[in-house]
Amino acid sequence: MRAKELFTLIGLGLGSQIGSAADSAIDFGRDIRPILSDKCFFCHGPDEEERKASLRLDLRSDAFAEKNGFAAFVAGDADASEAWHRIISDDPDDVMPPPEVKKPMTPEEKELIRRWLEEGADWTEHWSFLTPEKTEPPVLSKSRAKEVINPIDSFILAELDGRKYPPSPLADRRTLIRRVTFDLTGLPPTPEEVDAFLADPSDTAYETVVDRLLASPHFGERMALMWLDAARYGDTSVMHADGHRDMWPWRDWVVNAFNNNQPYDQFSIEQLAGDLIPEASNSQIVASGFNRNHPSSDEGGAIAEELRVSYVADRVKTTANVWLGLSMECAQCHDHKYDPISHIEYFQFYAYFNITADPGMQSRRGNQAPVTEVVTELEEDKLAELEKTLTKNQEATKAAKAKALAGEAESPLAGPPGLPCSEDLFQTTASSGWQLF
């Protein structure tokens, strides 16, 4: 990858609007579903309690089904679509949405609905529920194809060409290294790093910078930021006195997971249930701290069970937000009005988290049990040194015992070199020879 590639990706005016449907084919997910969701789903969506006329417009099978001789939508024929007649009606008793909901469709929205029906009413599920499929890059003109460095460039250039937009000019190399360094580490490049990049004439100069940044420990810190926010990380309890607790080991685990390029499936398994993995390592147990980031309280007079239930609900909300990209918490009180989640399904999901061991009332002395012991890297170095010393002394003791048992010791009370010599330390017994107390 050369410097030009990044500019093709970042500097092509991607901040501009995707474009209106007026100059392109109607896309159901982009142009139609948002209208139906905003104007129709409350009365004709997943929520059974609020549903009117037993009609659902969030399901294709229902929206196109014929009922009593009418169908809400008829592919290819707006005039035969009952919903279209309701949308354009001037009769306050017939028009949809009803005047009392105060959400009238704009002329632009009506035109999109009409065009969609006339063009065949293509219906696709929400992109988040579709299995990703590899798409072949579009074919470009010979002159434009020369500008392609990465397959992604083909998609961007084809879209720009279709709208007759020119690509943005390439940025200079000083700007490039600032962009990529901020993107990958959250920090600016040092003057020395900038100078080295500017002085590197090779075709792999950019790759060299990227490889260096990916190998930096700051890469994991930068990448972890959004995950920590989504997982509600904090080293205080949030509620009541906002007391101290130690969640930084989980934070460090996330940083290390990014730096070690841990596969996403394992990244997910260890955070959701690392403590349930057979013979789980301490690192995997720490990873399950994802489930302990929730706000907690030790307020006097609070009802412990009420707090515990709120913690479970928080885990449901956060897990659904982070891994499913859904606002499942809406279904805690009723069927979801926009997403396909029922009230019953919410509590089926809730049941997975309703078996945790932590109590509702938390501690003012740091983390509430169950906990796992964690040491810092500095403490690990000290422990390693102590282990080394202990091993050395154990080997010396073993050698001294063997020598004494063989009758080669100068004195029955002579300890191993470097260790105290005392009758309290070594003792002769008839049955077992030397025994360490």
C-alpha positions in Angstrom: 0.0 0.0 0.0 1.4 3.4 -0.9 0.5 6.9 0.3 -2.0 7.3 -2.6 -4.2 4.5 -1.3 -5.1 6.2 1.9 -6.1 9.3 0.1 -8.2 7.3 -2.2 -10.0 6.0 0.9 -10.1 9.0 3.1 -9.8 12.0 0.8 -12.6 11.4 -1.7 -15.3 13.6 -0.1 -16.8 10.7 1.9 -18.3 13.3 4.2 -20.8 14.3 1.5 -24.3 12.8 1.5 -24.8 9.4 0.0 -27.0 11.1 -2.6 -30.7 11.3 -3.1 -32.8 8.7 -4.7 -33.9 11.2 -7.3 -31.0 10.3 -9.6 -30.7 6.6 -8.7 -32.7 3.5 -8.3 -34.8 3.3 -5.2 -33.1 1.3 -2.4 -35.6 -0.1 0.1 -33.2 0.0 3.1 -31.9 3.5 2.3 -35.1 5.2 1.0 -38.2 3.3 2.1 -37.7 1.5 5.4 -36.8 4.7 7.3 -40.1 6.2 6.1 -42.1 3.2 7.2 -40.2 3.0 10.5 -40.8 6.6 11.3 -44.4 7.0 10.0 -46.0 3.5 10.1 -44.3 1.0 12.4 -45.8 2.4 15.7 -49.3 1.2 14.6 -48.3 -1.4 12.0 -45.1 -2.9 13.5 -43.8 -5.5 15.9 -45.7 -4.2 19.0 -48.8 -6.3 19.3 -50.4 -4.1 21.9 -50.3 -1.0 19.6 -50.9 -2.7 16.3 -53.9 -1.5 14.3 -56.1 -3.4 11.8 -53.9 -6.5 12.4 -51.6 -5.2 9.8 -47.8 -5.3 9.9 -45.7 -3.2 7.5 -42.4 -4.4 9.0 -42.9 -7.9 7.5 -42.9 -8.4 3.7 -45.3 -11.4 4.0 -47.8 -9.2 5.8 -47.3 -6.0 3.8 -48.0 -7.6 0.4 -50.6 -10.1 1.6 -54.2 -9.7 0.3 -56.8 -9.2 3.0 -60.5 -8.8 2.3 -59.6 -8.1 -1.4 -57.0 -5.5 -0.7 -53.2 -5.5 -0.2 -51.3 -2.7 1.5 -48.6 -2.9 -1.2 -48.8 -4.3 -4.7 -45.4 -4.7 -6.5 -45.3 -2.7 -9.7 -48.7 -1.0 -9.2 -49.1 1.9 -6.9 -52.8 2.4 -7.9 -53.6 -1.1 -6.7 -51.9 -0.6 -3.4 -54.3 0.3 -0.6 -51.5 1.9 1.5 -50.8 4.3 -1.4 -54.4 5.5 -1.5 -54.4 6.1 2.2 -51.1 8.0 2.0 -52.3 10.5 -0.6 -55.9 10.7 0.7 -57.3 14.1 1.7 -59.9 12.5 3.9 -58.9 12.9 7.6 -60.6 9.6 8.4 -58.7 7.7 5.7 -55.3 9.4 5.4 -52.3 7.6 6.8 -50.5 8.4 9.0 -53.6 9.7 10.9 -53.6 13.5 11.6 -53.6 12.9 15.4 -50.1 11.3 15.4 -48.7 14.5 13.9 -46.3 12.7 11.5 -47.5 13.6 8.0 -45.5 12.4 5.1 -43.7 15.0 3.1 -44.2 15.3 -0.7 -40.7 13.9 -1.1 -41.5 10.8 1.0 -44.7 10.2 -0.9 -42.9 10.4 -4.2 -40.3 7.8 -3.0 -43.1 5.5 -1.9 -44.8 5.9 -5.3 -41.6 5.3 -7.2 -40.7 2.3 -5.1 -44.1 0.6 -5.8 -43.9 1.4 -9.5 -40.4 0.1 -9.8 -41.4 -3.3 -8.4 -41.3 -2.7 -4.6 -38.0 -4.6 -4.1 -37.8 -5.5 -0.4 -34.7 -6.4 1.5 -34.2 -7.1 5.2 -32.2 -4.7 7.3 -28.5 -4.9 6.4 -27.7 -6.0 10.0 -29.7 -9.2 9.6 -28.1 -10.1 6.2 -25.2 -12.5 5.8 -22.3 -10.5 4.4 -21.5 -11.6 0.8 -18.4 -10.8 -1.2 -19.0 -8.3 -3.9 -16.8 -8.1 -7.0 -15.4 -4.6 -7.6 -17.1 -2.6 -10.3 -15.4 -2.3 -13.7 -13.9 1.1 -14.4 -12.6 2.9 -17.4 -9.0 2.2 -18.4 -7.9 5.6 -17.3 -9.7 5.4 -14.0 -8.5 1.8 -13.3 -5.0 3.1 -13.3 -5.8 5.0 -10.1 -6.9 1.9 -8.2 -4.4 0.7 -5.5 -6.8 -1.2 -3.3 -10.1 -3.0 -4.4 -12.0 -0.6 -2.2 -10.9 2.2 -4.5 -12.9 0.7 -7.3 -16.2 1.1 -5.4 -15.4 4.7 -4.4 -14.2 5.8 -7.8 -17.2 4.1 -9.5 -19.6 6.0 -7.2 -17.8 9.3 -7.8 -17.8 8.8 -11.5 -21.6 8.0 -11.5 -22.2 11.4 -9.8 -19.5 13.2 -11.9 -17.5 14.1 -8.8 -13.7 14.3 -9.1 -11.6 12.7 -6.4 -10.2 15.0 -3.8 -6.5 16.0 -4.4 -3.9 13.8 -2.8 -2.6 15.1 0.5 1.1 15.8 1.1 3.2 13.2 2.9 3.5 15.2 6.1 -0.3 15.3 6.3 -0.5 11.6 5.5 1.7 10.5 8.4 -0.2 12.7 10.8 -3.5 11.2 9.7 -2.4 7.6 10.0 -0.6 8.1 13.2 -3.6 9.8 14.9 -5.9 7.1 13.4 -3.9 4.1 14.7 -2.4 5.4 18.0 -4.4 8.5 18.9 -1.1 10.4 19.2 0.8 12.7 16.8 3.9 11.5 15.1 7.2 12.7 16.6 9.3 15.2 14.5 11.8 12.3 14.0 9.1 10.0 12.7 7.9 12.7 10.2 11.4 13.4 9.0 12.1 9.6 8.5 9.0 9.2 6.4 9.7 12.3 4.3 13.2 11.0 3.7 12.1 7.5 2.7 11.9 7.4 -1.2 10.9 3.7 -1.3 7.5 2.4 -2.6 7.0 0.7 0.8 7.5 3.9 2.9 3.8 4.0 3.9 3.7 0.3 4.7 6.7 0.7 6.9 5.0 3.4 8.9 1.8 1.4 9.2 3.7 -1.7 10.3 5.5 0.3 13.0 2.2 1.8 14.3 0.5 -1.6 14.4 3.4 -2.9 16.4 3.1 0.0 18.9 1.4 -0.7 22.3 -0.4 2.5 21.7 -2.3 0.9 18.8 -4.2 -1.4 21.3 -4.9 1.6 23.5 -6.4 3.6 20.6 -8.5 0.7 19.3 -9.7 -0.2 22.8 -11.2 3.3 23.4 -14.5 2.7 21.6 -14.9 -0.8 23.0 -14.3 0.5 26.6 -17.0 3.2 26.1 -19.5 0.7 24.7 -18.8 -1.7 27.5 -19.3 1.0 30.2 -15.8 0.7 31.6 -15.0 2.6 34.8 -12.9 2.2 37.9 -15.7 3.6 40.2 -19.1 2.2 41.1 -21.0 5.2 39.5 -24.1 5.1 41.8 -24.4 6.6 45.2 -20.9 7.4 46.6 -19.3 6.5 43.3 -16.8 4.4 45.3 -13.5 3.0 44.0 -13.3 -0.4 42.3 -10.6 -2.0 40.2 -11.6 -2.7 36.6 -8.3 -1.8 35.0 -7.2 -5.4 34.6 -10.1 -5.9 32.2 -9.2 -2.7 30.4 -5.6 -4.0 30.0 -6.9 -7.3 28.8 -8.9 -5.5 26.0 -5.8 -3.4 25.0 -3.7 -6.6 24.9 -6.3 -8.4 22.9 -6.1 -5.7 20.2 -2.4 -5.7 20.3 -2.2 -9.4 19.9 -4.8 -9.4 17.1 -7.0 -11.9 19.0 -9.7 -13.4 16.7 -13.1 -11.8 17.2 -14.8 -15.1 18.1 -12.4 -15.7 21.0 -12.5 -12.0 22.0 -16.3 -12.5 22.3 -16.3 -15.8 24.1 -13.8 -14.8 26.7 -15.6 -11.6 27.6 -19.1 -13.1 27.7 -18.2 -16.3 29.5 -14.4 -16.6 30.1 -14.9 -17.8 33.6 -17.0 -20.8 32.3 -14.3 -22.1 30.0 -13.0 -25.4 31.3 -9.7 -24.8 33.2 -9.9 -21.1 32.5 -6.8 -19.1 32.8 -6.7 -16.1 35.0 -6.6 -14.0 31.9 -9.8 -15.5 30.6 -11.4 -15.0 34.0 -10.4 -11.3 33.9 -11.9 -11.1 30.4 -15.3 -11.9 31.8 -15.0 -8.7 33.8 -17.0 -7.3 30.8 -20.0 -8.4 32.8 -18.9 -6.5 35.9 -18.6 -3.1 34.4 -22.2 -2.2 35.3 -23.1 0.7 37.7 -23.5 -0.6 41.2 -24.5 0.7 44.6 -24.0 0.2 48.3 -26.6 2.8 49.4 -28.0 2.2 52.9 -31.7 1.4 52.8 -31.6 0.2 49.2 -33.3 -3.1 48.3 -30.5 -5.6 47.4 -32.7 -7.7 45.1 -33.9 -4.6 43.2 -30.2 -3.6 42.6 -29.3 -7.1 41.5 -32.1 -7.2 39.0 -31.0 -3.8 37.6 -27.5 -5.2 37.1 -28.9 -8.1 35.1 -31.0 -5.7 33.0 -27.8 -3.6 32.4 -26.0 -6.7 31.2 -28.8 -7.5 28.7 -28.8 -4.0 27.4 -25.0 -3.7 27.1 -24.6 -7.2 25.5 -27.3 -6.5 23.0 -26.0 -3.1 22.1 -22.4 -4.2 21.8 -22.7 -7.6 20.0 -26.1 -7.4 18.3 -26.3 -3.7 17.6 -29.9 -3.7 18.9 -31.7 -1.6 21.5 -33.1 -4.7 23.2 -33.8 -2.8 26.4 -37.0 -1.4 24.8 -38.5 -4.9 25.0 -38.1 -5.0 28.8 -41.5 -3.4 29.1 -43.2 -4.3 25.9 -42.7 -5.8 22.4 -40.1 -3.8 20.6 -41.8 -1.2 18.4 -39.2 -1.2 15.6 -36.9 -4.2 16.0 -38.0 -7.9 15.8 -37.7 -8.5 19.6 -40.7 -9.5 21.6 -41.3 -9.0 25.3 -40.9 -12.8 25.9 -37.7 -12.9 23.9 -36.2 -10.2 26.1 -36.7 -12.2 29.2 -35.4 -15.4 27.5 -32.2 -13.5 26.9 -32.4 -12.0 30.4 -32.4 -15.5 31.9 -28.9 -16.1 30.7 -27.6 -13.4 33.0 -30.0 -14.0 35.9 -27.8 -16.7 37.4 -24.8 -14.6 38.3 -23.2 -14.8 41.8 -22.6 -11.2 42.6 -25.1 -9.8 45.2 -27.2 -6.6 44.7 -25.5 -4.7 47.5 -21.9 -3.8 46.6 -18.9 -3.2 48.9 -17.4 0.0 49.9 -14.0 -1.7 50.2 -13.4 -2.1 46.4 -14.7 -4.9 44.2 -17.5 -7.1 45.4 -17.0 -10.9 45.4 -16.6 -13.0 43.3 -13.2 -11.7 42.4 -9.9 -13.0 41.0 -6.4 -12.0 42.1 -4.4 -9.9 39.6 -0.9 -8.6 39.9 0.7 -5.7 37.9 3.6 -6.3 35.5 5.9 -4.8 38.1 4.6 -7.2 40.7 5.0 -10.0 38.2 8.7 -9.2 37.8 9.1 -9.2 41.6 7.3 -12.5 41.9 9.4 -14.0 39.1 12.6 -13.0 41.0 11.3 -14.5 44.2 10.3 -17.7 42.4 13.9 -17.8 41.0 15.4 -17.4 44.4 13.0 -19.9 45.9 13.9 -22.5 43.3 17.6 -22.0 43.8 17.3 -22.5 47.6 15.0 -25.5 47.1 17.6 -27.1 44.9 20.3 -26.3 47.4 18.2 -27.8 50.2 17.6 -30.9 48.2 21.3 -31.3 47.6 22.1 -30.9 51.2 19.5 -33.4 52.3 20.8 -35.9 49.8 24.4 -35.4 51.0 23.4 -35.7 54.7 21.4 -38.9 54.0 24.4 -40.4 52.3 26.5 -39.8 55.4 28.7 -37.2 53.7 27.7 -34.2 55.7 30.3 -32.7 58.0 27.6 -32.0 60.6 24.0 -33.1 61.0 23.1 -29.5 61.6 24.9 -28.1 58.5 22.4 -26.4 56.2 22.8 -25.8 52.5 25.2 -23.0 51.5 23.6 -19.6 52.0 20.9 -20.8 54.3 20.6 -20.5 58.1 22.0 -23.3 60.2 19.7 -24.0 63.1 18.3 -26.9 65.1 14.9 -25.3 64.5 15.4 -25.7 60.7 16.7 -29.2 60.4 15.9 -32.2 62.5 17.0 -35.8 62.4 14.3 -38.4 62.6 14.6 -42.1 62.5 11.9 -42.6 59.9 12.5 -39.9 57.4 16.0 -38.6 57.8 16.1 -34.8 57.4 12.8 -33.0 57.4 12.3 -29.3 56.6 9.8 -27.4 58.8 
